[in-house]
Amino acid sequence: MIWLKITLSLLLLGYLGWTLDGAAIAHQLMQVQWLPVLAATACLIVGQLFSAWRWVWLARALGLTVDAARKIQLYFLGMFLSLFLPSIIGGDVARGWLLARGRAGSGWLAAASVVLERLNGMVGLLLLISFCMLYLVLPEWWRWSWFAGLLLFLLLMLATPKWWPWLQGLSLTPRWSGWQQLPLASPQFSRAWMQSLPLSLLFQGLVVQAHVLLGQAVGLELSWFAYGFMVCLVALASALPLSFNGFGIREAGYVGFSVWFGGTAEAAGAMAVLWVLVLAVASLPGGIVLWRLGGASILRRDQG
């Protein structure tokens, strides 16, 4: 499966390399303004702190009382692994394992905390896309289909206290019954979920702003709402398990949407290169956490 992902990423990146003007992209990168790049890096780091704290709230609501500082460390560790070792470990899986390590019977809770943190972030992403769509000229069929789907999704989410107890009553084998113990219908979890949504919106907004700054650094002039629509939709697409850590899908999405909104393909390509650089720099704290924990060997022990 990993080789199929790598192949798709290489095909997409190869196609972009063949169709775009590489010399123009290189020239724009050589002329880049580095102050906006530093500001974009700061936006992403602050946003990741918001996301880590969101994970703290949701994990506590599920009954995991691990120290908040450790959860934040594990969050940055997951970010580092997702960028540099996705085919070996998987950042989300690793931080879930490490959170449950040494805590008997907490595997389902730790896994659920990671999944629900990601799901909460996706809700914030969907809301931000919807907000940006109000200020963009888009096909009406797309607009109405999107908002109808969003409404159904939000209604399903709000109805969790109604349908979750029904799912808990299903008869399952002991191996798969652990998830039925999750207190998703409890008032405590509902409060934590709603408290976390503003953090998700802040995170997504900071990610968009980071892209705006990178775009300014290379001359990609788009409105903030166009950036928001593009960045959030590309994030959804690149999260699908189709490519190697989103490479290829992300870059192709940036180029395609930028051209659609009136930007240049080469400027979008240059921005995509800078975004990978920003991701790498912002994930370095996770590398320090991994080193302090004993390196990749501790992850192999946990897998075993």
C-alpha positions in Angstrom: 0.0 0.0 0.0 2.8 2.4 0.9 4.4 1.9 -2.6 1.1 2.8 -4.2 1.0 6.0 -2.2 4.6 6.9 -3.1 3.9 6.2 -6.8 0.9 8.5 -6.8 2.9 11.2 -5.1 5.8 10.9 -7.5 3.5 10.9 -10.5 1.7 14.1 -9.4 4.9 15.8 -8.4 6.5 14.7 -11.7 3.6 16.1 -13.7 3.9 19.4 -11.9 7.6 19.5 -12.5 7.0 18.8 -16.2 4.2 21.4 -16.7 5.5 24.2 -14.5 8.4 26.6 -15.2 11.0 25.3 -12.8 13.3 28.2 -13.5 10.6 30.7 -12.6 9.8 28.9 -9.4 13.5 28.9 -8.4 13.8 32.6 -9.2 10.8 33.4 -7.0 12.3 31.3 -4.2 15.6 33.1 -4.5 13.8 36.5 -4.3 11.6 35.4 -1.3 11.0 37.8 1.6 12.0 35.8 4.7 10.1 37.9 7.3 6.7 36.6 6.1 8.1 33.1 6.1 9.2 33.4 9.8 5.8 34.9 10.6 4.1 31.9 8.9 6.2 29.5 10.9 5.2 31.3 14.1 1.5 31.0 13.1 1.8 27.3 12.6 3.6 26.7 15.9 1.0 28.7 17.8 -1.8 26.9 15.9 -0.3 23.5 16.9 -0.2 24.6 20.5 -4.0 25.3 20.2 -4.5 21.9 18.7 -2.5 20.2 21.4 -4.6 21.9 24.1 -7.7 20.8 22.3 -6.4 17.2 22.6 -5.9 17.8 26.3 -9.5 18.9 26.8 -11.0 16.0 24.9 -8.7 13.4 26.5 -9.6 14.6 29.9 -13.3 14.5 29.1 -12.8 10.8 28.1 -11.2 10.0 31.5 -7.5 10.3 30.6 -5.7 12.4 33.2 -2.2 12.5 31.8 -0.3 15.7 32.5 -1.1 18.4 30.0 2.6 19.1 29.3 3.1 15.5 28.3 0.1 15.6 25.9 1.5 18.7 24.2 4.9 17.0 23.9 3.3 13.9 22.3 1.3 16.1 20.0 4.4 17.7 18.5 6.0 14.2 18.4 3.1 13.1 16.3 3.5 16.0 14.0 7.2 15.2 13.5 6.5 11.5 12.8 3.7 12.3 10.4 6.1 14.5 8.3 9.2 12.4 8.4 8.2 8.8 9.2 4.7 8.3 7.9 5.3 5.0 6.3 6.8 3.5 9.4 4.9 4.7 12.4 2.1 7.2 11.7 2.1 10.3 14.0 -1.4 9.9 15.3 -1.0 6.2 16.0 2.3 6.8 17.8 1.0 9.5 20.1 -2.1 7.4 20.9 0.2 4.4 21.8 2.5 6.6 23.9 -0.4 8.2 25.7 -1.8 4.7 26.7 1.6 3.3 27.6 1.8 2.1 31.2 -2.0 2.7 31.7 -3.8 -0.6 31.8 -7.1 -0.6 29.9 -6.7 2.8 28.4 -6.0 1.8 24.8 -9.5 2.5 23.5 -9.6 5.9 25.4 -6.2 7.0 24.0 -7.1 6.0 20.4 -10.5 7.7 20.7 -8.9 10.9 22.0 -6.7 11.1 18.9 -9.5 10.3 16.5 -11.9 12.7 18.2 -9.3 15.5 18.3 -8.9 15.1 14.5 -12.6 15.0 14.0 -13.1 18.2 16.0 -10.4 19.9 13.9 -12.2 18.7 10.7 -15.4 20.4 12.0 -13.5 23.6 12.4 -12.1 23.2 8.9 -15.6 22.6 7.4 -17.0 25.7 9.1 -14.1 27.8 7.9 -14.6 26.6 4.3 -18.3 27.5 4.6 -17.5 31.0 5.9 -15.1 31.6 3.0 -17.6 30.4 0.4 -19.9 33.3 1.4 -17.4 35.7 -0.1 -16.5 33.8 -3.2 -18.1 33.4 -6.6 -18.8 29.7 -6.9 -21.2 27.5 -8.9 -24.6 27.5 -7.2 -24.9 23.7 -7.4 -21.6 23.4 -5.4 -22.7 26.0 -2.8 -26.1 24.4 -2.1 -24.7 20.8 -2.1 -22.0 21.8 0.3 -24.3 23.6 2.8 -26.9 20.8 2.6 -24.2 18.2 3.4 -22.7 20.4 6.2 -26.2 20.8 7.8 -26.7 17.1 7.8 -23.3 16.5 9.3 -23.8 19.1 12.1 -27.3 17.7 12.9 -25.8 14.2 13.2 -23.0 15.6 15.5 -25.5 17.4 17.7 -27.7 14.3 18.0 -24.8 12.2 19.4 -26.5 12.0 22.9 -29.4 10.3 21.1 -27.8 7.7 18.9 -24.6 6.9 20.8 -26.5 5.1 23.7 -28.1 2.9 21.0 -24.8 2.0 19.5 -23.5 1.2 23.0 -26.3 -1.4 23.4 -25.2 -3.5 20.4 -23.8 -6.9 21.1 -20.2 -7.2 20.0 -17.3 -9.5 20.7 -15.1 -8.5 23.6 -12.3 -7.5 21.2 -14.4 -4.8 19.7 -16.5 -3.8 22.6 -14.1 -1.3 24.1 -15.3 1.6 22.0 -18.8 1.1 23.5 -17.5 2.4 26.9 -16.6 5.8 25.5 -18.6 8.5 27.3 -19.5 10.4 24.2 -23.0 11.2 25.4 -21.9 12.5 28.8 -22.4 16.2 29.6 -18.7 16.5 30.4 -17.6 15.3 27.0 -20.2 17.5 25.3 -18.8 20.5 27.1 -15.3 19.6 26.1 -16.3 19.1 22.5 -18.0 22.5 22.2 -15.1 24.2 24.1 -12.7 22.7 21.6 -14.4 24.0 18.5 -13.2 27.6 18.9 -9.6 26.2 19.2 -10.2 24.3 16.0 -11.3 27.5 14.2 -8.3 29.4 15.6 -6.0 26.7 14.4 -7.4 26.5 10.9 -7.4 30.3 10.7 -3.8 30.4 11.7 -2.9 27.8 9.0 -4.7 29.9 6.4 -2.9 33.0 7.6 0.4 31.2 7.4 -0.3 30.4 3.7 -1.3 34.0 3.1 2.1 35.1 4.4 3.9 32.6 2.3 1.9 33.7 -0.7 2.9 37.3 -0.1 6.5 36.2 0.2 6.4 34.9 -3.4 3.9 37.3 -5.0 0.8 35.1 -5.0 -2.0 37.7 -4.7 -5.3 36.1 -3.7 -8.0 37.2 -1.2 -8.0 35.8 2.3 -11.2 34.0 1.5 -9.7 32.4 -1.6 -6.8 31.2 0.5 -9.1 29.9 3.1 -11.2 27.9 0.6 -8.1 26.6 -1.1 -6.0 25.6 1.9 -8.9 23.9 3.8 -10.1 21.9 0.8 -6.6 20.9 0.0 -6.1 19.8 3.6 -9.2 17.6 3.3 -8.0 16.0 0.1 -4.4 15.5 1.3 -5.6 13.8 4.5 -7.1 11.0 2.4 -4.9 7.8 2.5 -4.1 8.1 -1.2 -0.6 9.6 -1.3 2.6 9.7 0.7 1.8 12.2 3.5 -0.3 14.3 1.1 2.7 15.1 -1.2 1.6 15.6 -4.7 -2.1 16.1 -3.9 -1.3 19.1 -1.8 0.9 20.8 -4.3 -1.4 20.0 -7.3 -4.3 21.4 -5.3 -2.5 24.7 -4.5 -1.6 25.1 -8.2 -5.0 24.3 -9.5 -7.0 26.5 -7.1 -4.5 29.4 -7.3 -4.9 29.5 -11.1 -8.7 29.2 -10.8 -8.7 32.2 -8.5 -6.5 34.3 -10.7 -3.0 33.6 -9.4 0.0 32.2 -11.3 0.9 28.5 -11.2 4.6 29.2 -10.6 3.9 31.4 -7.5 1.7 28.7 -6.2 4.4 26.1 -6.7 6.9 28.4 -4.9 4.4 28.8 -2.0 4.0 25.0 -1.8 7.8 24.5 -1.5 7.8 27.1 1.3 5.0 25.4 3.1 6.9 22.1 3.3 9.9 24.1 4.7 7.6 25.7 7.3 6.1 22.3 8.3 9.6 20.9 8.7 10.8 23.7 11.0 7.6 23.8 13.0 7.8 20.0 13.6 11.4 20.1 15.0 10.2 20.3 18.7 8.7 16.9 18.1 12.1 15.6 17.0 13.5 16.8 20.3 10.7 15.0 22.2 11.5 11.8 20.2 15.2 12.1 21.1 14.5 12.7 24.8 12.2 9.6 24.8 15.0 7.4 23.4 14.6 7.7 19.7 12.6 5.4 17.3 13.5 2.4 19.4 10.9 3.3 22.0 8.2 3.3 19.2 9.3 -0.1 18.0 9.1 -1.5 21.6 5.5 0.0 21.8 4.6 -1.6 18.6 5.8 -4.9 19.8 
